[in-house]
Amino acid sequence: MNRRELGKKWEELTEQYLRKKGYKILTRNYQIRGGEIDIVAQDGEFLVFIEVRFRSDISFGTPSETVNKKKKAALKKAIKVYIHENFLYHLQPRVDFIGIEQKDNQFFVNHYQNVLDF
């Protein structure tokens, strides 16, 4: 599998996980010039922007350590455009991070809520 196919696989796993937790999935792979949001969902009064990262080997860092300043800035820009384009000002924006780690053919989902300030 190439990187795009693998990314799609992890996003599908994340979407299943979020649905089980009661999230309503609104959009996947929202893109603007210079930024992308993996998953946009609604969790009650929150409009949740979810970044998904996978690591099969954490010796070079955990999934959460792969989100750098440049990625955060691009994510903020994409969020502002998404909210404006969809007139979703009535919902409170929140950024969640899903880190998926593989260890001995098992997958572990780590969900971090509200990881980025606006």
Stockholm file with secondary structure:
# STOCKHOLM 1.0

chainA/1-118         MNRRELGKKWEELTEQYLRKKGYKILTRNYQIRGGEIDIVAQDGEFLVFIEVRFRSDISFGTPSETVNKKKKAALKKAIKVYIHENFLYHLQPRVDFIGIEQKDNQFFVNHYQNVLDF
#=GR chainA/1-118 SS CCHHHHHHHHHHHHHHHHHHTTCEEEEEEEEETTEEEEEEEEETTEEEEEEEEEESCGGGCCGGGGCCHHHHHHHHHHHHHHHHHHTCTTSEEEEEEEEEEEETTEEEEEEECSCSCC
#=GC SS_cons         CCHHHHHHHHHHHHHHHHHHTTCEEEEEEEEETTEEEEEEEEETTEEEEEEEEEESCGGGCCGGGGCCHHHHHHHHHHHHHHHHHHTCTTSEEEEEEEEEEEETTEEEEEEECSCSCC
//
